[in-house]
Amino acid sequence: MIQAHFIRLEYGRTSPGTIAIVETPAPMISWAISGESQAAWRIRVGCRGEMLWDSQWVRSASQCAAYAGKALTPGDVNELSLEVMDESGAVSAAACVRFCLGALGEWKAPWIGEAEAGEDTVPCFSKTFFCRRPVEDACLFASGIAYQRITLNGAQIDGSFMNPALSEYEKRCYYAVYPGLALREGENRIGIEVAAGWRSPHNVCYKLTGRVPDFTGPTLLSAALRIRYRDGGEEWLYTDESWKCRYGAIVYSNIFMGETYDAAKALPHFAAPGDDDSSAPCARVFPAPCEKMCVQALEPVRAHEEYPAVSVMEVKPGVFVADFGQNIAGLCRLRLPRTLAAGQEIRMAHMEMLDEDGTLYTPPLRNAACTDRYIALGDGKDAAFWQPQFTYHGFRYAQVEGLGQPLRKEDICAVSLYSDVDSHSSFRCGSAIVNAIQKMVVQTERANIHSILTDCPQRDERMGWMNDATVRFEETPYNFDIGRLFPKVVRDLLDVQDESGAICCTAPFAFGCRPADPVCSSFLVAGWQAYMHTGNLDILREGYSGFKAWNDCLAAHSQQGIVNYSYYGDWAGPAYACEGEDGAKSSETPGILMSTGYHYFNARLLARMAAALGQEDEAAEQNARADAIREAFLAKWWDEASGKVATGSQACQAFALWLGILPEEGRAKAAKVLHDDLAAREYRFTTGNLCTRYMMDALTQWGYLEDAWALITREAYPSWGFMLQNEATTVWERFELKKNPGMNSHNHPMYAAVGYWFYAYLAGVKPLEAGWKRVAIHPYMPKNLLSAQATVETPLGDVSVRWVKRYGQAHLYVQIPCGAQADVTLPQGTQSVSAGFHHFSWPLDAE
């Protein structure tokens, strides 16, 4: 029986029981099909009893359509119903989702803040208002920068954290939309607490830079509440100087230093019946901090997995360390003793490593304290549990002191926080070590997705580094839903781009340089991967001029086709392949080679983008530029006789092979140079954050699969297996187990990029056409691996691949969703197959 499911709006997932927020008045609707193939579809959209759109039956196999009904009203909850029909005329049950147009157009709400701001205080803004007649519903549009928590008539309206999304605030502020709110006839109270978050000019990460970013400033709130009455009338309530500003129990909150909660200062009835704010001072109106307001369609940060303590040790009298068994980003929830005395302070510090005496080893945090404090009310009046609200930490261990009694395992729990972008994609194989690495990959990514994709979650950094992201952004779409996440990344970079086309090393721009290191092709990769994985052509249209301007900027920093600067290059390889005792810059691979290679890569990718946009002349121009860069690259670094690229380092060879920049007749020789160097070093690689992944690809493509397999299953230093041998549950920044204040994060996603190789090579699954309409299936089967399988969630449904070796035969099982086709590469050649289940087998000796 045919059935539609996995409805997407504007290329993002929808979830049962939630209301999807859309940005555009004509959102793109797409869906997956199970059962029979689709012959026709029908979409109906209604709101409050009115039919806004009935497409009628559309004879088409297409699984997407743009909304084409009556104008959507911002803030209204719309009910979408989708039916599909197969060739026999059988009609599916309706698949239903709810959505709301969040875009308001002109933003009318003034910005308010504290009359006299303290350092990282949390102002509590409140307003009492009256509804003179019965209310049908309400919708709140709110931007509390940096992070907000909203209470309406005594109840929190949303369970998200770190909302709204971080942005380059002086350019763009996001507002969150909360539709379908219930108000009372008569008196109502709304309260919004706002924490400084990344807006704080006191953040310790700025000590790294010596500059305070442009996006910092006062803690501010702008909000609009639309009230609709049952008689059809409408009223708007805006933030203004009539709102009151007080302070409550959260007396200090900083994302790096932690949060302090003083229970004696709590506002007992905040924004609830009985709350008397009449004597509180009024808020102050501030100028708008940003150039434009944008609705936040990106999924918010939410609480996900909970990790009970697996052990608790008293490491000093009254000092307890809980081990949660998993390195995460998030917070701790603590059960409070009933015997607390007034003013008693509990301190809860967080870290991912322990010192030899069992206490937290904190030097790698550098300036970040990562410590939350609870000051008791006493007399049995404290709440049963407490957790911070506006901060987060990267940790496996929590050190608790000041309880006045022993800490038990059941008294504390770690809560994982990350943007709500999980998918049901998965990979596993017949190797325990590879499965453990894949688990580390996913956990590391989760710990570093908080509306931006950060480099680490624990120390005084946590920034959207774009050099690491160039390879990471090829892995992330396989493990997570990037339909809304990657377009935001593109916009973050557009917001920091200057008139010369230069982007920054981090976005939002907190650290690094402008222009960024040329390896930051992540700007283009984010747009391209969003297009390929979701079919979103709009993000290429929106970003193309910026993508092109960035590569033009690199051209302006080139001499005779060679880019003339580099900061990082192939960064943070094994220590023996880096400059200096504790350095991270490669001593093996010229930085300008990496810079020039990415200049070439950008031009080729721009040509593909231009072709996708129907701009054939532009595509030809970009290909011509790429040809010229290639000629300069080869003239400077290619030695045809030896097969070496520049120094012949593993990174030089792998990068050139991955780029496809070498003459075809020389590629096999270049690959052999790479193989020979690895073999001579007994698989001690010298590559860094970018070329380690590229080396895996190049070895596999050029006949050295067993080398790649030896690298991924290696347990001696340097390797992912070495991390596992040292009890890692997330991927490290360096291959060394380092303990000093330098670069030694143990939750760092750049080397998690190897997860791409699991899906794209071991399982052999890649998109050939945008939106996975055409799929490449080409698994590689190492001799010592007996099986592998992967499921990739796509807009058309799941692509599933499983292969197994048994009794001298290889068996490949492929499931292709309706609306897609696949090119399956086997030893005997490539076959094109349509949607459905397919089984292939061949003798193992045929390979």
Order of alpha helices (4+ residues) and beta strands (2+ residues): beta-beta-beta-beta-beta-beta-beta-beta-beta-beta-beta-beta-beta-beta-beta-beta-beta-alpha-beta-beta-beta-beta-beta-beta-beta-beta-beta-beta-beta-beta-beta-beta-beta-beta-alpha-alpha-alpha-alpha-alpha-beta-beta-alpha-alpha-beta-beta-alpha-alpha-alpha-alpha-alpha-beta-beta-beta-beta-beta-beta-beta-beta
